[in-house]
Amino acid sequence: MVARLILPVIVLIVGAGISWWIIQTPPGYASKTQESQATGAKPQTAQLTRVTTRWVAKQNFSLPLYFYARVESQQQHQILAQTNGKLKAMHPALESGGTVTANEILFQLHDPALAAEIQRANVQVQQASINQQQIAAQIASAGEVPGLQTPQAFRSQQLTQAQAALASARKDYALLEEQLADLSIRAPFDGMVSASPLSLGQQVAVGTQLTNLLSVDHLKTQVDLDPAEKSLIDNVGIKQVAVIAALPLVASAAQDHAYFKGSILGVASGVDLATGLTTAQVELASTNINPADDTKSSKAYTLKPGDQLQVRFNLTPDEPLWRIPLQAFTSDRRFYTVDQDNQVVGHMVDMYYRDQHFAYLKAAELTHLAASSKVQVILSPSSRLVPGVAVNTSSS
């Protein structure tokens, strides 16, 4: 009795399942399956992940360190007033700061008392000169004076006294002229003066600082190195210093920079405790060069104190490096390559150096790539990439 009841139930369940399968199956599925069985075609499989790659080579690179800096002068001279006086004239460059040449008058002072003394001294020189000339003429033309036993000797003595008086008057006048020269304050060398706060008619005293004069022939700049940059310089050494200065006035974008040579004056031995940085001093060539052949540029430009610079240190390690695009790295500093079997290989190493676009890795640290001269690096890797999985590649 039970068996008779179970059998109809089973038939009903199987029939319902067949009906559901027929409803859910897309049209043509059965015919396609039969067709593939008849033709012997393989069933479709899941598609491989497609990745964009770039071939990179292992080689020796020049590593650039970039810094922004300002031109400074190695030689600075304070222009001081050498005497008291009233400011009578100023060089135009002192209004807002500018360049001057050696021996140009920067400030002209006026001292009325000194002018009066010079006038009196000049009169004394003229009088002493006339007196000396008269005595000399008397000696040359006159005879003996009656009542004098040695008139010639007496007049010779008078002449000696007159000559001494003339020499003394001339000496006094020369000293006053030196003081007068101090009223004309000149530039001791070619350079750039800072703007002066003084105004015409202002009274200045001896020792007053009038302006600063900065040499344009002996220039320098300084850059601050972080610990990684300092360590890299210590280990590799600086092969070349290139300086790029932005020109203030340009005709086109293609002419907006001038290139200069530089050399390291020294790197500080200590670290600034406040910033943790180390200072490097760089000497600058004042005249620009043609970067293509290091010759003097046809478009001459002279650096001045205050100019903005981009300083580039070129460092060339003795060992070969892998240069990997930064876009190949994940947030946890991993990057992936594709091996000869098109399978993903993961890497995680410390960056030896990085610039704006690339990370440089020591070849010795990637021991599993030691036999390779170039590798295929995956760009912008997906977080779903798994080492060992096969992928399809397309080169960028």
LUMVODREN-662293 format. One record per residue (C-alpha): residue number from 1; residue in three letters; x negated, y, z. Coordinates in nm, 2 decimals. Each point is the difference from the previous one (the first is absolute). Layout:
BEGIN
<pt NUM ALA <X Y Z>> ...
END
This chain:
BEGIN
<pt 1 MET <0.00 0.00 0.00>> <pt 2 VAL <-0.28 0.24 0.09>> <pt 3 ALA <-0.20 -0.09 -0.31>> <pt 4 ARG <0.30 0.08 -0.21>> <pt 5 LEU <0.02 0.35 0.15>> <pt 6 ILE <-0.37 0.08 -0.02>> <pt 7 LEU <-0.04 -0.08 -0.38>> <pt 8 PRO <0.25 0.26 -0.12>> <pt 9 VAL <-0.16 0.26 0.22>> <pt 10 ILE <-0.34 -0.06 -0.15>> <pt 11 VAL <0.14 0.02 -0.35>> <pt 12 LEU <0.16 0.34 0.09>> <pt 13 ILE <-0.33 0.14 0.14>> <pt 14 VAL <-0.21 -0.11 -0.31>> <pt 15 GLY <0.26 0.15 -0.23>> <pt 16 ALA <0.00 0.33 0.18>> <pt 17 GLY <-0.38 0.02 -0.02>> <pt 18 ILE <-0.01 -0.07 -0.37>> <pt 19 SER <0.26 0.27 -0.06>> <pt 20 TRP <-0.20 0.26 0.20>> <pt 21 TRP <-0.32 -0.08 -0.20>> <pt 22 ILE <0.18 0.04 -0.33>> <pt 23 ILE <0.14 0.34 0.11>> <pt 24 GLN <-0.34 0.13 0.13>> <pt 25 THR <-0.22 -0.12 -0.29>> <pt 26 PRO <-0.07 0.27 -0.26>> <pt 27 PRO <0.12 -0.07 -0.36>> <pt 28 GLY <-0.27 -0.18 -0.21>> <pt 29 TYR <-0.20 -0.12 0.30>> <pt 30 ALA <0.07 -0.37 -0.07>> <pt 31 SER <-0.08 0.05 -0.37>> <pt 32 LYS <-0.33 0.17 0.08>> <pt 33 THR <-0.10 -0.27 0.24>> <pt 34 GLN <0.09 -0.27 -0.25>> <pt 35 GLU <-0.19 0.20 -0.27>> <pt 36 SER <-0.32 0.02 0.21>> <pt 37 GLN <0.02 -0.37 0.08>> <pt 38 ALA <0.05 -0.08 -0.37>> <pt 39 THR <-0.30 0.22 -0.12>> <pt 40 GLY <-0.23 -0.09 0.29>> <pt 41 ALA <-0.05 0.37 0.11>> <pt 42 LYS <-0.12 0.05 0.36>> <pt 43 PRO <0.24 0.16 0.24>> <pt 44 GLN <-0.06 0.37 0.07>> <pt 45 THR <-0.22 0.09 0.31>> <pt 46 ALA <-0.04 0.32 0.21>> <pt 47 GLN <-0.20 0.28 -0.17>> <pt 48 LEU <-0.35 0.09 0.14>> <pt 49 THR <-0.04 0.34 0.17>> <pt 50 ARG <-0.15 0.26 -0.24>> <pt 51 VAL <-0.28 0.22 0.14>> <pt 52 THR <-0.20 0.29 -0.14>> <pt 53 THR <-0.37 -0.05 0.02>> <pt 54 ARG <-0.33 0.18 -0.08>> <pt 55 TRP <-0.34 -0.15 -0.06>> <pt 56 VAL <-0.27 0.15 0.22>> <pt 57 ALA <-0.37 -0.07 -0.02>> <pt 58 LYS <-0.27 -0.05 0.27>> <pt 59 GLN <-0.27 0.26 -0.06>> <pt 60 ASN <-0.21 0.28 0.15>> <pt 61 PHE <0.20 0.32 0.06>> <pt 62 SER <-0.09 0.35 0.09>> <pt 63 LEU <0.22 0.09 0.30>> <pt 64 PRO <0.12 0.36 0.01>> <pt 65 LEU <0.06 0.18 0.33>> <pt 66 TYR <0.21 0.32 -0.05>> <pt 67 PHE <0.01 0.30 0.24>> <pt 68 TYR <0.15 0.35 -0.02>> <pt 69 ALA <-0.23 0.27 0.12>> <pt 70 ARG <-0.09 0.37 -0.02>> <pt 71 VAL <-0.32 0.16 -0.12>> <pt 72 GLU <-0.23 0.15 0.27>> <pt 73 SER <-0.32 0.20 -0.02>> <pt 74 GLN <-0.32 -0.14 0.14>> <pt 75 GLN <-0.14 0.35 0.05>> <pt 76 GLN <0.20 0.26 0.18>> <pt 77 HIS <-0.12 0.35 0.08>> <pt 78 GLN <0.16 0.26 0.23>> <pt 79 ILE <-0.02 0.35 -0.14>> <pt 80 LEU <-0.06 0.24 0.29>> <pt 81 ALA <-0.02 0.38 0.03>> <pt 82 GLN <-0.36 0.10 0.04>> <pt 83 THR <0.07 0.35 0.12>> <pt 84 ASN <0.29 0.22 0.12>> <pt 85 GLY <0.21 0.16 -0.27>> <pt 86 LYS <0.33 0.07 -0.16>> <pt 87 LEU <0.12 -0.23 -0.27>> <pt 88 LYS <-0.02 0.19 -0.33>> <pt 89 ALA <0.04 -0.27 -0.27>> <pt 90 MET <0.06 -0.37 -0.03>> <pt 91 HIS <-0.05 -0.26 -0.27>> <pt 92 PRO <0.33 -0.09 -0.18>> <pt 93 ALA <-0.05 -0.37 0.08>> <pt 94 LEU <0.04 0.08 0.37>> <pt 95 GLU <0.37 0.08 -0.04>> <pt 96 SER <0.11 -0.36 -0.03>> <pt 97 GLY <-0.33 -0.20 -0.01>> <pt 98 GLY <-0.20 -0.07 -0.32>> <pt 99 THR <-0.34 -0.06 -0.15>> <pt 100 VAL <-0.29 0.24 0.01>> <pt 101 THR <-0.36 -0.01 -0.14>> <pt 102 ALA <-0.32 0.05 0.19>> <pt 103 ASN <-0.09 0.37 0.09>> <pt 104 GLU <0.34 0.13 -0.08>> <pt 105 ILE <0.11 0.27 0.25>> <pt 106 LEU <0.28 -0.14 0.22>> <pt 107 PHE <0.05 0.29 0.24>> <pt 108 GLN <-0.11 0.36 -0.02>> <pt 109 LEU <-0.01 0.18 0.34>> <pt 110 HIS <-0.05 0.38 0.07>> <pt 111 ASP <-0.17 0.15 0.30>> <pt 112 PRO <0.01 0.38 0.01>> <pt 113 ALA <-0.26 0.03 0.28>> <pt 114 LEU <-0.24 -0.22 -0.20>> <pt 115 ALA <0.05 0.20 -0.31>> <pt 116 ALA <-0.09 0.32 0.19>> <pt 117 GLU <-0.31 -0.16 0.14>> <pt 118 ILE <-0.11 -0.11 -0.34>> <pt 119 GLN <0.05 0.35 -0.14>> <pt 120 ARG <-0.22 0.14 0.29>> <pt 121 ALA <-0.26 -0.26 -0.06>> <pt 122 ASN <-0.01 0.07 -0.36>> <pt 123 VAL <-0.06 0.37 0.07>> <pt 124 GLN <-0.28 -0.09 0.24>> <pt 125 VAL <-0.17 -0.21 -0.27>> <pt 126 GLN <0.02 0.29 -0.25>> <pt 127 GLN <-0.15 0.25 0.25>> <pt 128 ALA <-0.28 -0.23 0.10>> <pt 129 SER <-0.08 -0.06 -0.36>> <pt 130 ILE <-0.01 0.37 -0.08>> <pt 131 ASN <-0.23 0.07 0.30>> <pt 132 GLN <-0.24 -0.28 -0.10>> <pt 133 GLN <-0.01 0.14 -0.36>> <pt 134 GLN <-0.08 0.35 0.12>> <pt 135 ILE <-0.28 -0.10 0.22>> <pt 136 ALA <-0.15 -0.22 -0.27>> <pt 137 ALA <0.01 0.30 -0.24>> <pt 138 GLN <-0.17 0.23 0.25>> <pt 139 ILE <-0.28 -0.25 0.04>> <pt 140 ALA <-0.05 -0.02 -0.37>> <pt 141 SER <0.00 0.37 -0.07>> <pt 142 ALA <-0.09 0.21 0.31>> <pt 143 GLY <-0.36 0.08 0.13>> <pt 144 GLU <-0.12 0.02 0.35>> <pt 145 VAL <0.21 0.20 0.24>> <pt 146 PRO <-0.20 0.28 0.17>> <pt 147 GLY <-0.07 -0.07 0.37>> <pt 148 LEU <0.03 -0.38 -0.03>> <pt 149 GLN <-0.31 -0.21 0.00>> <pt 150 THR <0.16 -0.31 -0.15>> <pt 151 PRO <0.31 0.12 -0.20>> <pt 152 GLN <0.00 -0.29 -0.23>> <pt 153 ALA <0.01 -0.26 0.28>> <pt 154 PHE <0.28 0.19 0.16>> <pt 155 ARG <0.22 0.00 -0.31>> <pt 156 SER <-0.08 -0.37 -0.05>> <pt 157 GLN <0.13 -0.07 0.35>> <pt 158 GLN <0.32 0.20 -0.08>> <pt 159 LEU <0.04 -0.21 -0.32>> <pt 160 THR <-0.03 -0.32 0.19>> <pt 161 GLN <0.27 0.11 0.25>> <pt 162 ALA <0.23 0.11 -0.29>> <pt 163 GLN <-0.05 -0.34 -0.17>> <pt 164 ALA <0.09 -0.18 0.33>> <pt 165 ALA <0.31 0.22 0.04>> <pt 166 LEU <0.11 -0.08 -0.35>> <pt 167 ALA <-0.05 -0.37 0.05>> <pt 168 SER <0.20 0.01 0.33>> <pt 169 ALA <0.29 0.19 -0.17>> <pt 170 ARG <0.01 -0.25 -0.29>> <pt 171 LYS <0.01 -0.29 0.25>> <pt 172 ASP <0.29 0.15 0.19>> <pt 173 TYR <0.18 0.06 -0.33>> <pt 174 ALA <-0.06 -0.36 -0.10>> <pt 175 LEU <0.15 -0.13 0.32>> <pt 176 LEU <0.31 0.21 -0.05>> <pt 177 GLU <0.03 -0.13 -0.35>> <pt 178 GLU <-0.01 -0.36 0.13>> <pt 179 GLN <0.29 0.09 0.22>> <pt 180 LEU <0.17 0.16 -0.30>> <pt 181 ALA <-0.05 -0.33 -0.19>> <pt 182 ASP <0.17 -0.18 0.29>> <pt 183 LEU <0.31 0.20 -0.08>> <pt 184 SER <0.01 -0.19 -0.34>> <pt 185 ILE <0.08 -0.36 0.10>> <pt 186 ARG <-0.09 -0.24 -0.28>> <pt 187 ALA <0.06 -0.37 -0.08>> <pt 188 PRO <-0.32 -0.20 0.08>> <pt 189 PHE <0.10 -0.27 -0.26>> <pt 190 ASP <0.27 -0.10 -0.24>> <pt 191 GLY <0.31 -0.12 0.18>> <pt 192 MET <0.36 0.05 0.10>> <pt 193 VAL <0.11 0.25 0.26>> <pt 194 SER <0.30 -0.03 0.22>> <pt 195 ALA <0.26 0.27 0.02>> <pt 196 SER <-0.11 0.29 0.23>> <pt 197 PRO <0.24 0.14 0.26>> <pt 198 LEU <-0.17 0.34 -0.02>> <pt 199 SER <0.14 0.31 -0.17>> <pt 200 LEU <-0.17 0.30 -0.15>> <pt 201 GLY <-0.07 0.28 0.25>> <pt 202 GLN <-0.04 -0.24 0.29>> <pt 203 GLN <-0.29 0.05 0.24>> <pt 204 VAL <-0.22 -0.31 0.05>> <pt 205 ALA <-0.28 -0.05 0.25>> <pt 206 VAL <-0.33 -0.19 -0.02>> <pt 207 GLY <0.06 -0.37 0.00>> <pt 208 THR <0.36 0.01 -0.12>> <pt 209 GLN <0.09 -0.31 -0.21>> <pt 210 LEU <0.12 0.13 -0.33>> <pt 211 THR <0.06 -0.32 -0.20>> <pt 212 ASN <-0.13 -0.35 -0.06>> <pt 213 LEU <-0.20 -0.09 -0.32>> <pt 214 LEU <0.02 -0.37 -0.11>> <pt 215 SER <-0.25 -0.13 -0.25>> <pt 216 VAL <0.15 -0.15 -0.32>> <pt 217 ASP <-0.33 -0.17 -0.09>> <pt 218 HIS <-0.01 -0.24 0.30>> <pt 219 LEU <0.34 -0.16 0.05>> <pt 220 LYS <0.12 -0.30 0.20>> <pt 221 THR <0.32 -0.16 0.11>> <pt 222 GLN <0.08 -0.25 0.27>> <pt 223 VAL <0.24 -0.30 0.01>> <pt 224 ASP <0.13 -0.21 0.28>> <pt 225 LEU <-0.05 -0.38 -0.01>> <pt 226 ASP <0.23 -0.24 0.18>> <pt 227 PRO <-0.17 -0.31 0.16>> <pt 228 ALA <0.07 -0.22 -0.31>> <pt 229 GLU <-0.15 0.25 -0.24>> <pt 230 LYS <-0.30 0.06 0.23>> <pt 231 SER <-0.06 -0.38 0.02>> <pt 232 LEU <0.03 -0.03 -0.37>> <pt 233 ILE <-0.26 0.27 -0.06>> <pt 234 ASP <-0.23 -0.15 0.25>> <pt 235 ASN <0.02 -0.34 -0.16>> <pt 236 VAL <0.00 0.10 -0.37>> <pt 237 GLY <-0.16 0.34 -0.02>> <pt 238 ILE <0.11 0.29 -0.22>> <pt 239 LYS <-0.13 -0.03 -0.36>> <pt 240 GLN <0.15 0.33 -0.13>> <pt 241 VAL <0.19 0.30 0.12>> <pt 242 ALA <0.24 0.16 -0.25>> <pt 243 VAL <0.19 0.32 0.07>> <pt 244 ILE <0.32 0.11 -0.17>> <pt 245 ALA <0.11 0.36 0.04>> <pt 246 ALA <0.34 0.14 -0.10>> <pt 247 LEU <-0.04 0.32 -0.20>> <pt 248 PRO <0.22 0.29 0.11>> <pt 249 LEU <0.07 0.12 -0.35>> <pt 250 VAL <0.05 -0.25 -0.29>> <pt 251 ALA <0.12 0.01 -0.36>> <pt 252 SER <0.15 -0.34 0.00>> <pt 253 ALA <0.03 -0.32 0.21>> <pt 254 ALA <-0.30 -0.15 -0.19>> <pt 255 GLN <-0.23 0.28 0.13>> <pt 256 ASP <0.11 0.02 0.36>> <pt 257 HIS <-0.31 -0.17 0.16>> <pt 258 ALA <-0.37 0.05 0.01>> <pt 259 TYR <-0.25 -0.27 0.10>> <pt 260 PHE <-0.30 0.05 0.22>> <pt 261 LYS <-0.28 -0.21 0.14>> <pt 262 GLY <-0.07 -0.05 0.37>> <pt 263 SER <-0.23 -0.17 0.23>> <pt 264 ILE <0.03 -0.12 0.36>> <pt 265 LEU <-0.17 0.23 0.25>> <pt 266 GLY <0.07 -0.23 0.29>> <pt 267 VAL <0.26 -0.21 0.19>> <pt 268 ALA <0.05 0.08 0.36>> <pt 269 SER <-0.12 -0.28 0.24>> <pt 270 GLY <0.28 0.05 0.24>> <pt 271 VAL <0.38 0.00 -0.01>> <pt 272 ASP <0.23 0.28 0.09>> <pt 273 LEU <0.17 -0.12 0.32>> <pt 274 ALA <0.31 0.21 -0.07>> <pt 275 THR <0.06 -0.13 -0.36>> <pt 276 GLY <-0.20 -0.32 -0.02>> <pt 277 LEU <-0.16 0.12 -0.32>> <pt 278 THR <-0.36 0.04 -0.12>> <pt 279 THR <-0.11 0.31 -0.19>> <pt 280 ALA <-0.20 -0.02 -0.32>> <pt 281 GLN <-0.17 0.31 -0.15>> <pt 282 VAL <-0.02 0.03 -0.38>> <pt 283 GLU <-0.22 0.24 -0.19>> <pt 284 LEU <0.16 0.13 -0.31>> <pt 285 ALA <-0.14 0.12 -0.34>> <pt 286 SER <0.15 0.34 -0.07>> <pt 287 THR <0.02 -0.04 -0.38>> <pt 288 ASN <0.24 -0.24 -0.15>> <pt 289 ILE <-0.10 -0.29 -0.23>> <pt 290 ASN <0.15 -0.20 -0.29>> <pt 291 PRO <0.11 -0.32 0.17>> <pt 292 ALA <-0.06 -0.20 -0.32>> <pt 293 ASP <-0.37 0.05 -0.02>> <pt 294 ASP <-0.09 0.20 0.32>> <pt 295 THR <-0.11 0.30 -0.20>> <pt 296 LYS <0.10 0.35 0.08>> <pt 297 SER <0.35 0.06 -0.11>> <pt 298 SER <0.07 0.25 -0.29>> <pt 299 LYS <0.28 0.15 0.21>> <pt 300 ALA <-0.21 0.13 0.28>> <pt 301 TYR <0.15 0.03 0.35>> <pt 302 THR <-0.18 0.09 0.32>> <pt 303 LEU <0.12 -0.13 0.33>> <pt 304 LYS <0.07 0.25 0.27>> <pt 305 PRO <0.04 -0.04 0.38>> <pt 306 GLY <0.37 -0.07 0.07>> <pt 307 ASP <0.07 -0.20 -0.33>> <pt 308 GLN <0.20 -0.32 0.04>> <pt 309 LEU <-0.17 -0.32 -0.09>> <pt 310 GLN <0.06 -0.37 -0.05>> <pt 311 VAL <-0.32 -0.18 0.09>> <pt 312 ARG <-0.05 -0.36 -0.12>> <pt 313 PHE <-0.27 -0.23 0.14>> <pt 314 ASN <-0.09 -0.29 -0.23>> <pt 315 LEU <-0.10 -0.32 0.18>> <pt 316 THR <-0.12 -0.31 -0.19>> <pt 317 PRO <-0.02 -0.32 0.21>> <pt 318 ASP <-0.26 -0.25 -0.11>> <pt 319 GLU <0.25 -0.29 0.02>> <pt 320 PRO <0.29 -0.06 -0.25>> <pt 321 LEU <0.35 0.08 0.11>> <pt 322 TRP <0.36 -0.09 -0.10>> <pt 323 ARG <0.20 0.31 -0.08>> <pt 324 ILE <0.37 -0.08 0.07>> <pt 325 PRO <0.28 0.25 -0.08>> <pt 326 LEU <0.17 0.12 0.32>> <pt 327 GLN <0.34 -0.09 -0.15>> <pt 328 ALA <-0.11 -0.37 0.02>> <pt 329 PHE <0.00 0.01 0.38>> <pt 330 THR <0.29 -0.08 0.23>> <pt 331 SER <0.06 0.19 0.32>> <pt 332 ASP <-0.20 -0.26 0.20>> <pt 333 ARG <-0.31 0.05 -0.23>> <pt 334 ARG <0.05 -0.31 -0.20>> <pt 335 PHE <-0.04 -0.03 -0.37>> <pt 336 TYR <0.07 -0.29 -0.24>> <pt 337 THR <-0.17 -0.14 -0.31>> <pt 338 VAL <0.10 -0.26 -0.26>> <pt 339 ASP <-0.23 -0.29 -0.05>> <pt 340 GLN <-0.07 -0.19 -0.32>> <pt 341 ASP <0.31 -0.22 0.06>> <pt 342 ASN <0.22 0.31 0.03>> <pt 343 GLN <0.05 -0.06 0.37>> <pt 344 VAL <0.00 0.27 0.26>> <pt 345 VAL <-0.30 0.04 0.23>> <pt 346 GLY <0.02 0.22 0.31>> <pt 347 HIS <-0.29 0.21 0.14>> <pt 348 MET <-0.04 0.21 0.32>> <pt 349 VAL <-0.34 0.18 0.04>> <pt 350 ASP <-0.12 0.33 0.15>> <pt 351 MET <-0.04 0.28 -0.24>> <pt 352 TYR <-0.36 0.11 -0.04>> <pt 353 TYR <0.11 0.33 -0.14>> <pt 354 ARG <0.30 0.16 -0.16>> <pt 355 ASP <0.07 0.31 -0.20>> <pt 356 GLN <0.33 0.14 -0.13>> <pt 357 HIS <0.06 -0.29 -0.24>> <pt 358 PHE <-0.21 -0.30 0.08>> <pt 359 ALA <-0.13 -0.21 0.29>> <pt 360 TYR <-0.36 -0.13 -0.03>> <pt 361 LEU <-0.07 -0.35 0.15>> <pt 362 LYS <-0.33 -0.17 0.06>> <pt 363 ALA <-0.04 -0.29 -0.24>> <pt 364 ALA <-0.18 -0.19 0.27>> <pt 365 GLU <0.31 -0.01 0.22>> <pt 366 LEU <0.22 -0.15 -0.27>> <pt 367 THR <-0.19 -0.33 -0.01>> <pt 368 HIS <0.27 -0.19 -0.18>> <pt 369 LEU <-0.05 0.24 -0.29>> <pt 370 ALA <-0.38 -0.02 0.00>> <pt 371 ALA <-0.01 -0.19 -0.33>> <pt 372 SER <0.24 0.25 -0.18>> <pt 373 SER <-0.11 0.32 -0.18>> <pt 374 LYS <0.36 0.12 -0.04>> <pt 375 VAL <0.34 -0.08 0.15>> <pt 376 GLN <0.36 0.06 -0.08>> <pt 377 VAL <0.15 0.22 0.27>> <pt 378 ILE <0.38 0.02 0.06>> <pt 379 LEU <0.12 0.36 0.01>> <pt 380 SER <0.29 0.11 0.23>> <pt 381 PRO <0.04 -0.35 0.15>> <pt 382 SER <0.34 -0.11 0.12>> <pt 383 SER <0.04 -0.10 0.36>> <pt 384 ARG <0.14 -0.33 -0.13>> <pt 385 LEU <-0.34 -0.11 -0.15>> <pt 386 VAL <-0.13 -0.32 0.15>> <pt 387 PRO <-0.35 -0.13 -0.06>> <pt 388 GLY <-0.01 -0.31 -0.21>> <pt 389 VAL <0.32 0.09 -0.20>> <pt 390 ALA <-0.03 0.01 -0.38>> <pt 391 VAL <0.09 0.33 -0.17>> <pt 392 ASN <0.03 0.15 -0.34>> <pt 393 THR <-0.24 0.30 -0.06>> <pt 394 SER <0.01 0.31 -0.21>> <pt 395 SER <-0.30 0.24 -0.02>> <pt 396 SER <0.04 0.37 0.08>> 
END
